[in-house]
Amino acid sequence: MSFEIRFTPEAEETYNAVVDQLRERWGERFVTKFEDKVLKCLDTLQSTPYIYPVAEENTEIRKCLLHKNCSMLYKIYDEDILIVCFWDNRQDPLIIS
């Protein structure tokens, strides 16, 4: 079964912020590497969405570690996967409501 992937507005905003930061600090090569990791993760999610662990107890939000500094948070709904946001792991601890 293949799941459909959708992005929240916050996910789009945080993804663009990460890409802009990478481009500014390290250039286009790092942006390309990051985008490749995201695409690989999304491809994996479509066929095996439960592969990544739950991010916080009592939530259904899962966390895909893209890099030691960045994770992608998502939630599974029936046959859909909703990308919630991209999280800078150096921020304050993750609090999900």
Biopython code that builds the backbone (N, CA, C, O; Angstrom):
import numpy as np
from Bio.PDB.StructureBuilder import StructureBuilder

atoms = [
    (1, "MET", "N", (0.844, -1.176, 0.000)),
    (1, "MET", "CA", (0.000, 0.000, 0.000)),
    (1, "MET", "C", (0.891, 1.243, 0.000)),
    (1, "MET", "O", (1.911, 1.287, 0.688)),
    (2, "SER", "N", (0.501, 2.228, -0.764)),
    (2, "SER", "CA", (1.256, 3.471, -0.854)),
    (2, "SER", "C", (0.462, 4.597, -0.190)),
    (2, "SER", "O", (-0.705, 4.821, -0.509)),
    (3, "PHE", "N", (1.096, 5.278, 0.712)),
    (3, "PHE", "CA", (0.457, 6.375, 1.434)),
    (3, "PHE", "C", (0.647, 7.688, 0.679)),
    (3, "PHE", "O", (1.668, 7.899, 0.024)),
    (4, "GLU", "N", (-0.345, 8.564, 0.779)),
    (4, "GLU", "CA", (-0.239, 9.890, 0.184)),
    (4, "GLU", "C", (0.393, 10.823, 1.213)),
    (4, "GLU", "O", (0.027, 10.799, 2.388)),
    (5, "ILE", "N", (1.343, 11.643, 0.768)),
    (5, "ILE", "CA", (2.041, 12.554, 1.672)),
    (5, "ILE", "C", (1.556, 13.984, 1.434)),
    (5, "ILE", "O", (1.504, 14.463, 0.301)),
    (6, "ARG", "N", (1.205, 14.645, 2.530)),
    (6, "ARG", "CA", (0.782, 16.049, 2.480)),
    (6, "ARG", "C", (1.612, 16.849, 3.484)),
    (6, "ARG", "O", (2.084, 16.304, 4.482)),
    (7, "PHE", "N", (1.785, 18.131, 3.217)),
    (7, "PHE", "CA", (2.545, 19.027, 4.093)),
    (7, "PHE", "C", (1.616, 20.066, 4.701)),
    (7, "PHE", "O", (0.753, 20.615, 4.015)),
    (8, "THR", "N", (1.793, 20.333, 5.990)),
    (8, "THR", "CA", (1.079, 21.442, 6.619)),
    (8, "THR", "C", (1.753, 22.744, 6.189)),
    (8, "THR", "O", (2.895, 22.723, 5.731)),
    (9, "PRO", "N", (1.065, 23.869, 6.330)),
    (9, "PRO", "CA", (1.723, 25.153, 6.051)),
    (9, "PRO", "C", (2.978, 25.353, 6.908)),
    (9, "PRO", "O", (3.973, 25.908, 6.441)),
    (10, "GLU", "N", (2.923, 24.899, 8.161)),
    (10, "GLU", "CA", (4.102, 25.009, 9.038)),
    (10, "GLU", "C", (5.256, 24.161, 8.501)),
    (10, "GLU", "O", (6.412, 24.577, 8.570)),
    (11, "ALA", "N", (4.951, 22.988, 7.970)),
    (11, "ALA", "CA", (5.998, 22.133, 7.409)),
    (11, "ALA", "C", (6.661, 22.818, 6.215)),
    (11, "ALA", "O", (7.884, 22.793, 6.080)),
    (12, "GLU", "N", (5.858, 23.424, 5.358)),
    (12, "GLU", "CA", (6.416, 24.136, 4.211)),
    (12, "GLU", "C", (7.293, 25.300, 4.670)),
    (12, "GLU", "O", (8.375, 25.528, 4.129)),
    (13, "GLU", "N", (6.811, 26.025, 5.667)),
    (13, "GLU", "CA", (7.551, 27.185, 6.190)),
    (13, "GLU", "C", (8.871, 26.757, 6.832)),
    (13, "GLU", "O", (9.911, 27.363, 6.574)),
    (14, "THR", "N", (8.834, 25.724, 7.661)),
    (14, "THR", "CA", (10.054, 25.293, 8.347)),
    (14, "THR", "C", (11.032, 24.629, 7.377)),
    (14, "THR", "O", (12.246, 24.756, 7.543)),
    (15, "TYR", "N", (10.516, 23.923, 6.368)),
    (15, "TYR", "CA", (11.394, 23.342, 5.341)),
    (15, "TYR", "C", (12.145, 24.458, 4.608)),
    (15, "TYR", "O", (13.361, 24.389, 4.431)),
    (16, "ASN", "N", (11.406, 25.483, 4.187)),
    (16, "ASN", "CA", (12.036, 26.609, 3.481)),
    (16, "ASN", "C", (13.057, 27.331, 4.357)),
    (16, "ASN", "O", (14.090, 27.785, 3.864)),
    (17, "ALA", "N", (12.772, 27.435, 5.646)),
    (17, "ALA", "CA", (13.711, 28.085, 6.568)),
    (17, "ALA", "C", (15.006, 27.288, 6.671)),
    (17, "ALA", "O", (16.093, 27.866, 6.683)),
    (18, "VAL", "N", (14.894, 25.960, 6.747)),
    (18, "VAL", "CA", (16.091, 25.114, 6.820)),
    (18, "VAL", "C", (16.898, 25.253, 5.528)),
    (18, "VAL", "O", (18.117, 25.421, 5.571)),
    (19, "VAL", "N", (16.228, 25.183, 4.394)),
    (19, "VAL", "CA", (16.913, 25.298, 3.098)),
    (19, "VAL", "C", (17.606, 26.655, 2.973)),
    (19, "VAL", "O", (18.750, 26.731, 2.525)),
    (20, "ASP", "N", (16.918, 27.717, 3.365)),
    (20, "ASP", "CA", (17.525, 29.057, 3.296)),
    (20, "ASP", "C", (18.760, 29.147, 4.182)),
    (20, "ASP", "O", (19.778, 29.715, 3.786)),
    (21, "GLN", "N", (18.667, 28.583, 5.383)),
    (21, "GLN", "CA", (19.802, 28.617, 6.306)),
    (21, "GLN", "C", (20.989, 27.822, 5.742)),
    (21, "GLN", "O", (22.131, 28.276, 5.811)),
    (22, "LEU", "N", (20.720, 26.655, 5.193)),
    (22, "LEU", "CA", (21.793, 25.847, 4.598)),
    (22, "LEU", "C", (22.436, 26.578, 3.421)),
    (22, "LEU", "O", (23.660, 26.596, 3.287)),
    (23, "ARG", "N", (21.616, 27.170, 2.581)),
    (23, "ARG", "CA", (22.127, 27.885, 1.413)),
    (23, "ARG", "C", (23.021, 29.051, 1.845)),
    (23, "ARG", "O", (24.087, 29.272, 1.270)),
    (24, "GLU", "N", (22.579, 29.789, 2.855)),
    (24, "GLU", "CA", (23.329, 30.953, 3.328)),
    (24, "GLU", "C", (24.648, 30.552, 3.984)),
    (24, "GLU", "O", (25.675, 31.193, 3.759)),
    (25, "ARG", "N", (24.622, 29.505, 4.784)),
    (25, "ARG", "CA", (25.816, 29.121, 5.541)),
    (25, "ARG", "C", (26.795, 28.247, 4.763)),
    (25, "ARG", "O", (28.007, 28.440, 4.849)),
    (26, "TRP", "N", (26.265, 27.274, 3.994)),
    (26, "TRP", "CA", (27.154, 26.288, 3.387)),
    (26, "TRP", "C", (27.018, 26.131, 1.872)),
    (26, "TRP", "O", (27.782, 25.380, 1.266)),
    (27, "GLY", "N", (26.081, 26.810, 1.260)),
    (27, "GLY", "CA", (25.999, 26.780, -0.197)),
    (27, "GLY", "C", (25.053, 25.733, -0.761)),
    (27, "GLY", "O", (24.437, 24.946, -0.042)),
    (28, "GLU", "N", (24.972, 25.765, -2.062)),
    (28, "GLU", "CA", (24.007, 24.953, -2.800)),
    (28, "GLU", "C", (24.252, 23.446, -2.669)),
    (28, "GLU", "O", (23.306, 22.659, -2.697)),
    (29, "ARG", "N", (25.496, 23.053, -2.529)),
    (29, "ARG", "CA", (25.810, 21.625, -2.410)),
    (29, "ARG", "C", (25.134, 20.999, -1.189)),
    (29, "ARG", "O", (24.610, 19.888, -1.268)),
    (30, "PHE", "N", (25.146, 21.709, -0.065)),
    (30, "PHE", "CA", (24.519, 21.204, 1.147)),
    (30, "PHE", "C", (22.998, 21.207, 1.038)),
    (30, "PHE", "O", (22.328, 20.334, 1.590)),
    (31, "VAL", "N", (22.460, 22.190, 0.327)),
    (31, "VAL", "CA", (21.012, 22.221, 0.092)),
    (31, "VAL", "C", (20.601, 20.979, -0.694)),
    (31, "VAL", "O", (19.608, 20.331, -0.364)),
    (32, "THR", "N", (21.353, 20.655, -1.717)),
    (32, "THR", "CA", (21.062, 19.476, -2.536)),
    (32, "THR", "C", (21.132, 18.196, -1.707)),
    (32, "THR", "O", (20.278, 17.321, -1.843)),
    (33, "LYS", "N", (22.138, 18.085, -0.856)),
    (33, "LYS", "CA", (22.265, 16.900, 0.006)),
    (33, "LYS", "C", (21.066, 16.785, 0.953)),
    (33, "LYS", "O", (20.532, 15.694, 1.155)),
    (34, "PHE", "N", (20.651, 17.905, 1.526)),
    (34, "PHE", "CA", (19.503, 17.913, 2.423)),
    (34, "PHE", "C", (18.227, 17.514, 1.676)),
    (34, "PHE", "O", (17.451, 16.689, 2.158)),
    (35, "GLU", "N", (18.021, 18.098, 0.515)),
    (35, "GLU", "CA", (16.832, 17.778, -0.277)),
    (35, "GLU", "C", (16.807, 16.296, -0.650)),
    (35, "GLU", "O", (15.747, 15.670, -0.640)),
    (36, "ASP", "N", (17.971, 15.734, -0.978)),
    (36, "ASP", "CA", (18.047, 14.304, -1.298)),
    (36, "ASP", "C", (17.656, 13.449, -0.093)),
    (36, "ASP", "O", (16.965, 12.442, -0.249)),
    (37, "LYS", "N", (18.092, 13.842, 1.105)),
    (37, "LYS", "CA", (17.737, 13.094, 2.317)),
    (37, "LYS", "C", (16.240, 13.157, 2.578)),
    (37, "LYS", "O", (15.623, 12.160, 2.952)),
    (38, "VAL", "N", (15.660, 14.340, 2.376)),
    (38, "VAL", "CA", (14.216, 14.494, 2.582)),
    (38, "VAL", "C", (13.454, 13.616, 1.588)),
    (38, "VAL", "O", (12.517, 12.917, 1.974)),
    (39, "LEU", "N", (13.844, 13.646, 0.323)),
    (39, "LEU", "CA", (13.166, 12.834, -0.690)),
    (39, "LEU", "C", (13.285, 11.340, -0.386)),
    (39, "LEU", "O", (12.322, 10.592, -0.560)),
    (40, "LYS", "N", (14.448, 10.910, 0.063)),
    (40, "LYS", "CA", (14.650, 9.501, 0.417)),
    (40, "LYS", "C", (13.746, 9.113, 1.582)),
    (40, "LYS", "O", (13.143, 8.040, 1.575)),
    (41, "CYS", "N", (13.653, 9.989, 2.582)),
    (41, "CYS", "CA", (12.793, 9.736, 3.734)),
    (41, "CYS", "C", (11.323, 9.671, 3.311)),
    (41, "CYS", "O", (10.591, 8.785, 3.752)),
    (42, "LEU", "N", (10.891, 10.601, 2.463)),
    (42, "LEU", "CA", (9.505, 10.611, 1.994)),
    (42, "LEU", "C", (9.185, 9.345, 1.208)),
    (42, "LEU", "O", (8.095, 8.786, 1.330)),
    (43, "ASP", "N", (10.134, 8.903, 0.410)),
    (43, "ASP", "CA", (9.954, 7.676, -0.356)),
    (43, "ASP", "C", (9.789, 6.478, 0.583)),
    (43, "ASP", "O", (8.937, 5.619, 0.357)),
    (44, "THR", "N", (10.593, 6.428, 1.618)),
    (44, "THR", "CA", (10.500, 5.357, 2.610)),
    (44, "THR", "C", (9.151, 5.406, 3.330)),
    (44, "THR", "O", (8.529, 4.369, 3.560)),
    (45, "LEU", "N", (8.705, 6.605, 3.680)),
    (45, "LEU", "CA", (7.438, 6.760, 4.392)),
    (45, "LEU", "C", (6.251, 6.253, 3.583)),
    (45, "LEU", "O", (5.309, 5.697, 4.148)),
    (46, "GLN", "N", (6.287, 6.438, 2.285)),
    (46, "GLN", "CA", (5.152, 6.020, 1.459)),
    (46, "GLN", "C", (4.888, 4.521, 1.563)),
    (46, "GLN", "O", (3.739, 4.088, 1.485)),
    (47, "SER", "N", (5.923, 3.742, 1.735)),
    (47, "SER", "CA", (5.721, 2.295, 1.797)),
    (47, "SER", "C", (5.780, 1.739, 3.220)),
    (47, "SER", "O", (5.140, 0.728, 3.510)),
    (48, "THR", "N", (6.537, 2.380, 4.108)),
    (48, "THR", "CA", (6.671, 1.895, 5.492)),
    (48, "THR", "C", (6.606, 3.065, 6.476)),
    (48, "THR", "O", (7.628, 3.441, 7.051)),
    (49, "PRO", "N", (5.437, 3.638, 6.674)),
    (49, "PRO", "CA", (5.322, 4.850, 7.503)),
    (49, "PRO", "C", (5.601, 4.659, 8.989)),
    (49, "PRO", "O", (5.880, 5.631, 9.689)),
    (50, "TYR", "N", (5.530, 3.429, 9.481)),
    (50, "TYR", "CA", (5.732, 3.188, 10.913)),
    (50, "TYR", "C", (7.186, 2.894, 11.253)),
    (50, "TYR", "O", (7.492, 2.502, 12.379)),
    (51, "ILE", "N", (8.071, 3.078, 10.303)),
    (51, "ILE", "CA", (9.487, 2.742, 10.491)),
    (51, "ILE", "C", (10.184, 3.647, 11.510)),
    (51, "ILE", "O", (11.104, 3.209, 12.201)),
    (52, "TYR", "N", (9.753, 4.896, 11.604)),
    (52, "TYR", "CA", (10.403, 5.852, 12.505)),
    (52, "TYR", "C", (9.672, 5.899, 13.845)),
    (52, "TYR", "O", (8.463, 5.672, 13.891)),
    (53, "PRO", "N", (10.381, 6.186, 14.932)),
    (53, "PRO", "CA", (9.777, 6.120, 16.270)),
    (53, "PRO", "C", (8.841, 7.293, 16.580)),
    (53, "PRO", "O", (8.905, 8.355, 15.960)),
    (54, "VAL", "N", (7.982, 7.058, 17.552)),
    (54, "VAL", "CA", (7.122, 8.124, 18.073)),
    (54, "VAL", "C", (8.018, 9.145, 18.759)),
    (54, "VAL", "O", (8.924, 8.783, 19.508)),
    (55, "ALA", "N", (7.759, 10.427, 18.498)),
    (55, "ALA", "CA", (8.632, 11.494, 18.997)),
    (55, "ALA", "C", (8.471, 11.746, 20.489)),
    (55, "ALA", "O", (9.445, 12.052, 21.176)),
    (56, "GLU", "N", (7.271, 11.623, 20.982)),
    (56, "GLU", "CA", (6.997, 11.926, 22.384)),
    (56, "GLU", "C", (5.852, 11.051, 22.858)),
    (56, "GLU", "O", (4.891, 10.826, 22.122)),
    (57, "GLU", "N", (5.950, 10.559, 24.082)),
    (57, "GLU", "CA", (4.896, 9.717, 24.629)),
    (57, "GLU", "C", (3.534, 10.398, 24.514)),
    (57, "GLU", "O", (3.435, 11.624, 24.570)),
    (58, "ASN", "N", (2.494, 9.595, 24.355)),
    (58, "ASN", "CA", (1.105, 10.067, 24.280)),
    (58, "ASN", "C", (0.801, 10.934, 23.066)),
    (58, "ASN", "O", (-0.172, 11.689, 23.075)),
    (59, "THR", "N", (1.608, 10.838, 22.036)),
    (59, "THR", "CA", (1.296, 11.516, 20.776)),
    (59, "THR", "C", (1.405, 10.487, 19.665)),
    (59, "THR", "O", (1.982, 9.416, 19.854)),
    (60, "GLU", "N", (0.872, 10.801, 18.552)),
    (60, "GLU", "CA", (1.007, 9.921, 17.397)),
    (60, "GLU", "C", (1.985, 10.514, 16.393)),
    (60, "GLU", "O", (2.071, 10.047, 15.257)),
    (61, "ILE", "N", (2.708, 11.520, 16.797)),
    (61, "ILE", "CA", (3.663, 12.179, 15.911)),
    (61, "ILE", "C", (4.981, 11.423, 15.951)),
    (61, "ILE", "O", (5.519, 11.125, 17.018)),
    (62, "ARG", "N", (5.479, 11.125, 14.779)),
    (62, "ARG", "CA", (6.726, 10.368, 14.632)),
    (62, "ARG", "C", (7.845, 11.289, 14.162)),
    (62, "ARG", "O", (7.601, 12.358, 13.604)),
    (63, "LYS", "N", (9.071, 10.850, 14.399)),
    (63, "LYS", "CA", (10.242, 11.689, 14.136)),
    (63, "LYS", "C", (11.235, 10.958, 13.245)),
    (63, "LYS", "O", (11.726, 9.882, 13.588)),
    (64, "CYS", "N", (11.517, 11.555, 12.108)),
    (64, "CYS", "CA", (12.521, 11.025, 11.186)),
    (64, "CYS", "C", (13.757, 11.918, 11.288)),
    (64, "CYS", "O", (13.709, 13.095, 10.933)),
    (65, "LEU", "N", (14.848, 11.360, 11.770)),
    (65, "LEU", "CA", (16.095, 12.109, 11.909)),
    (65, "LEU", "C", (16.755, 12.227, 10.535)),
    (65, "LEU", "O", (17.188, 11.228, 9.961)),
    (66, "LEU", "N", (16.829, 13.451, 10.013)),
    (66, "LEU", "CA", (17.438, 13.700, 8.713)),
    (66, "LEU", "C", (18.933, 13.972, 8.848)),
    (66, "LEU", "O", (19.732, 13.615, 7.982)),
    (67, "HIS", "N", (19.283, 14.609, 9.952)),
    (67, "HIS", "CA", (20.660, 15.000, 10.250)),
    (67, "HIS", "C", (20.695, 15.212, 11.755)),
    (67, "HIS", "O", (19.646, 15.401, 12.371)),
    (68, "LYS", "N", (21.850, 15.187, 12.347)),
    (68, "LYS", "CA", (21.901, 15.367, 13.808)),
    (68, "LYS", "C", (21.271, 16.683, 14.243)),
    (68, "LYS", "O", (20.872, 16.822, 15.399)),
    (69, "ASN", "N", (21.175, 17.646, 13.338)),
    (69, "ASN", "CA", (20.600, 18.949, 13.671)),
    (69, "ASN", "C", (19.169, 19.144, 13.191)),
    (69, "ASN", "O", (18.560, 20.162, 13.516)),
    (70, "CYS", "N", (18.608, 18.203, 12.426)),
    (70, "CYS", "CA", (17.285, 18.422, 11.847)),
    (70, "CYS", "C", (16.490, 17.121, 11.752)),
    (70, "CYS", "O", (17.002, 16.081, 11.338)),
    (71, "SER", "N", (15.218, 17.218, 12.151)),
    (71, "SER", "CA", (14.300, 16.090, 12.053)),
    (71, "SER", "C", (13.032, 16.522, 11.337)),
    (71, "SER", "O", (12.690, 17.704, 11.299)),
    (72, "MET", "N", (12.345, 15.542, 10.772)),
    (72, "MET", "CA", (11.054, 15.779, 10.145)),
    (72, "MET", "C", (10.003, 15.091, 11.004)),
    (72, "MET", "O", (10.115, 13.898, 11.288)),
    (73, "LEU", "N", (8.983, 15.834, 11.417)),
    (73, "LEU", "CA", (7.913, 15.288, 12.244)),
    (73, "LEU", "C", (6.690, 15.046, 11.380)),
    (73, "LEU", "O", (6.332, 15.875, 10.543)),
    (74, "TYR", "N", (6.045, 13.892, 11.594)),
    (74, "TYR", "CA", (4.884, 13.558, 10.778)),
    (74, "TYR", "C", (3.872, 12.747, 11.567)),
    (74, "TYR", "O", (4.177, 12.187, 12.620)),
    (75, "LYS", "N", (2.656, 12.699, 11.029)),
    (75, "LYS", "CA", (1.577, 11.960, 11.660)),
    (75, "LYS", "C", (0.880, 11.118, 10.589)),
    (75, "LYS", "O", (0.743, 11.549, 9.444)),
    (76, "ILE", "N", (0.448, 9.933, 10.965)),
    (76, "ILE", "CA", (-0.202, 9.019, 10.029)),
    (76, "ILE", "C", (-1.705, 9.037, 10.267)),
    (76, "ILE", "O", (-2.170, 8.871, 11.394)),
    (77, "TYR", "N", (-2.462, 9.243, 9.183)),
    (77, "TYR", "CA", (-3.924, 9.213, 9.207)),
    (77, "TYR", "C", (-4.391, 8.231, 8.137)),
    (77, "TYR", "O", (-4.253, 8.510, 6.945)),
    (78, "ASP", "N", (-4.933, 7.106, 8.536)),
    (78, "ASP", "CA", (-5.431, 6.095, 7.596)),
    (78, "ASP", "C", (-4.424, 5.844, 6.478)),
    (78, "ASP", "O", (-3.422, 5.162, 6.692)),
    (79, "GLU", "N", (-4.680, 6.391, 5.279)),
    (79, "GLU", "CA", (-3.783, 6.187, 4.148)),
    (79, "GLU", "C", (-3.011, 7.458, 3.784)),
    (79, "GLU", "O", (-2.433, 7.549, 2.701)),
    (80, "ASP", "N", (-3.005, 8.431, 4.684)),
    (80, "ASP", "CA", (-2.306, 9.696, 4.467)),
    (80, "ASP", "C", (-1.211, 9.880, 5.511)),
    (80, "ASP", "O", (-1.317, 9.422, 6.648)),
    (81, "ILE", "N", (-0.163, 10.563, 5.084)),
    (81, "ILE", "CA", (0.907, 10.965, 5.995)),
    (81, "ILE", "C", (0.963, 12.478, 5.954)),
    (81, "ILE", "O", (1.122, 13.071, 4.887)),
    (82, "LEU", "N", (0.834, 13.095, 7.100)),
    (82, "LEU", "CA", (0.872, 14.549, 7.192)),
    (82, "LEU", "C", (2.210, 14.965, 7.782)),
    (82, "LEU", "O", (2.514, 14.651, 8.933)),
    (83, "ILE", "N", (3.005, 15.669, 6.994)),
    (83, "ILE", "CA", (4.273, 16.204, 7.486)),
    (83, "ILE", "C", (3.920, 17.442, 8.315)),
    (83, "ILE", "O", (3.346, 18.404, 7.804)),
    (84, "VAL", "N", (4.270, 17.400, 9.586)),
    (84, "VAL", "CA", (3.883, 18.457, 10.523)),
    (84, "VAL", "C", (4.866, 19.617, 10.470)),
    (84, "VAL", "O", (4.458, 20.772, 10.346)),
    (85, "CYS", "N", (6.167, 19.317, 10.562)),
    (85, "CYS", "CA", (7.183, 20.371, 10.509)),
    (85, "CYS", "C", (8.575, 19.764, 10.417)),
    (85, "CYS", "O", (8.763, 18.558, 10.574)),
    (86, "PHE", "N", (9.532, 20.624, 10.160)),
    (86, "PHE", "CA", (10.950, 20.264, 10.215)),
    (86, "PHE", "C", (11.477, 20.924, 11.476)),
    (86, "PHE", "O", (11.272, 22.119, 11.689)),
    (87, "TRP", "N", (12.155, 20.148, 12.312)),
    (87, "TRP", "CA", (12.547, 20.608, 13.640)),
    (87, "TRP", "C", (14.060, 20.695, 13.749)),
    (87, "TRP", "O", (14.772, 19.744, 13.426)),
    (88, "ASP", "N", (14.544, 21.839, 14.206)),
    (88, "ASP", "CA", (15.964, 22.004, 14.499)),
    (88, "ASP", "C", (16.213, 21.360, 15.857)),
    (88, "ASP", "O", (15.737, 21.858, 16.877)),
    (89, "ASN", "N", (16.948, 20.272, 15.876)),
    (89, "ASN", "CA", (17.164, 19.513, 17.110)),
    (89, "ASN", "C", (17.968, 20.275, 18.154)),
    (89, "ASN", "O", (18.059, 19.838, 19.301)),
    (90, "ARG", "N", (18.546, 21.392, 17.778)),
    (90, "ARG", "CA", (19.306, 22.200, 18.742)),
    (90, "ARG", "C", (18.402, 23.161, 19.501)),
    (90, "ARG", "O", (18.859, 23.837, 20.423)),
    (91, "GLN", "N", (17.128, 23.232, 19.129)),
    (91, "GLN", "CA", (16.176, 24.106, 19.808)),
    (91, "GLN", "C", (15.844, 23.544, 21.181)),
    (91, "GLN", "O", (16.333, 22.488, 21.581)),
    (92, "ASP", "N", (14.994, 24.286, 21.895)),
    (92, "ASP", "CA", (14.506, 23.801, 23.175)),
    (92, "ASP", "C", (13.874, 22.431, 22.965)),
    (92, "ASP", "O", (13.499, 22.088, 21.844)),
    (93, "PRO", "N", (13.755, 21.661, 24.013)),
    (93, "PRO", "CA", (13.159, 20.326, 23.858)),
    (93, "PRO", "C", (11.812, 20.370, 23.130)),
    (93, "PRO", "O", (11.050, 21.331, 23.228)),
    (94, "LEU", "N", (11.568, 19.319, 22.422)),
    (94, "LEU", "CA", (10.365, 19.189, 21.615)),
    (94, "LEU", "C", (9.132, 19.095, 22.487)),
    (94, "LEU", "O", (9.048, 18.226, 23.355)),
    (95, "ILE", "N", (8.168, 19.985, 22.265)),
    (95, "ILE", "CA", (6.893, 19.949, 22.966)),
    (95, "ILE", "C", (5.801, 19.914, 21.912)),
    (95, "ILE", "O", (5.633, 20.863, 21.146)),
    (96, "ILE", "N", (5.074, 18.835, 21.878)),
    (96, "ILE", "CA", (4.039, 18.636, 20.865)),
    (96, "ILE", "C", (2.684, 18.626, 21.535)),
    (96, "ILE", "O", (2.473, 17.951, 22.542)),
    (97, "SER", "N", (1.775, 19.384, 20.961)),
    (97, "SER", "CA", (0.422, 19.372, 21.531)),
    (97, "SER", "C", (-0.556, 18.751, 20.574)),
    (97, "SER", "O", (-1.744, 18.654, 20.882)),
]
sb = StructureBuilder()
sb.init_structure("model")
sb.init_model(0)
sb.init_chain("A")
sb.init_seg("    ")
for serial, (resi, resn, name, xyz) in enumerate(atoms, 1):
    if name == "N":
        sb.init_residue(resn, " ", resi, " ")
    sb.init_atom(name, np.array(xyz, "f"), 0.0, 1.0, " ", f" {name:<3s}", serial, name[0])
structure = sb.get_structure()
